[in-house]
Amino acid sequence: MKRAALFLAIPLLAFVSAQTCLKIEQITPVDRLYSEVPTSGGAISIRGLFSSLDRSNLTTFRFKVTIDDTVPCDNASAIDYVTISCVVPPGLGRGHSITVKDTTNSASFVFNYGKPTITSVSDTSSVSGGRIYVEGSNFYNNVNSVKAFANGQPCTDIQYEQEHKKLSCKAVGGEEGQAYFLLLTQDVAAYSTFNNVGGDGYFSISGVVKNAMNGEPMPDVLLILQSQDPYGPPLAKIRSNEQGIFRFKHAAGPYVLNATIEGFSTFSQKLNVYRDISGTVTEVMMSPTITDNKIRVVLKYGRYPLNIDAHFYTNTCEVWSDFWQMHQKTCPNSTFVTSNTATHGPITMDIGEERGTYYAYWVPTPEANGLSQPANWDKSQAEVTVYGANLPEAGLKFYPSFTQRTWQMWNVFTLESGKVIPAKNPPSL
């Protein structure tokens, strides 16, 4: 009798296993600390029970992964025997389902696209109104799915300045002082405030022109403000004064600031003007024209100045600067030109025939910089410009992306046969 009971139990166990071999327990967007999927979509991790995975060969992937039963979740693959990854398309709203199917079973899990979040709204004229610029996240990328209101009236002519992250619209004037802005994406609301300012609604764009080789101010540099349309005419021109200072006054909008003077490479920088701008954001670093085979790297701190240190590394030598040891050099053909940490930049390095990687990274620790948490590269607006005889006249520009998050090191570029190649992240030494 005992043998018979044991024999009957085996099919029962197999039946239970067949019913529970596929189960989704959690969905987590990659590089995110929360469960909602951003409206831009992106890579997600699906954790659960996937007993039909071939643990000896995870490349043999027999699952079909879909969104709302119809839209493929692209590039589906197994990370390990409890994790599947795929790329979710952009989307809006809540209550979406992701389904994993094998040849006999399926499992589903409900997820939500992120709610819109507003981090800043530009001011506008109380008299005439004007275009308002709104920054944040989860704004989606389709103007037909977005509604905006300012001063209690529809904010019209919505345009994306940066999909999912930044948009603009035309607001009517309102009573001088603080006012409310409302953004709706599929009836999910986000609120913020802005100011109706008196006067003409124009904003100041001011800064200092510096020599990237020594940080000294440069007078008589021609600065030209124009629209970001490459064929647009100049909107304003001015020359820096004896202290290298310049100042424009212009309406809100996206612009390009160019600076030229004989013997130096052209400087070019995009600006989104929706309030007065000054300080490290609008510092203009002019690099003397390069005629030999070296390249010059100029690091600019941006709006979130910290003690960023530069590091050039090869298999045989290094050039670096840190908070404690300035202008260290072991590479025979490369050198630090300047590393002005007292005024947060510029950091300039000339690189000769060596082949390697240039690094910029936070040193010392966040606590030493007076911060309660690690610095965020995406918010910093740090900028690296690389100049060379065979590079564009205004140089190649590199910016950290949001995927850098709070990593200590930003790996900027590598040199391969004299060519500047954007480096992969996360970095490793």
Buried (B, 14 or more C-beta within 10 A) or exposed (E): EEEEEEEEEEEEEEEEEEEEBBBBEEBBBEEBEEEBBBBBBBBBBBBBBBBEBEEEEBEEBEBBBBBEEEEEBEEBEBEEBBBBBBBBEBBBBEEBEBBBBBEEBBBEBEBBBBBBEBEEBBBBBBBEBBBBBBBBBBBBBEBEBBBBBBBEEBBEEBEBBEBBBBBBBBBBBBEBEEBBBBBBBBEBEBEBEBBBBEEEBBBBBBBBBBBBBEBEBBEEBBBBBBBEEEEEEEBEEBEBBEEBBBBBEBBBBBBBBBBBBEEBBBBBBEBBBBBEBBBBBBBBBBBEEBEEEBBBBBBBBBEBBBBBBBBBBBEEBBBBBBEEEBEEBEBEEBBBBBBBBEEBBBBBBBBBEBEBBBBBBBBEEBEEBEBEEBBBBBEBBBBBBBBBEEBEEBBBBBBBEEEBBEBEBBBBBBBEEEEBEEBEBEBEE
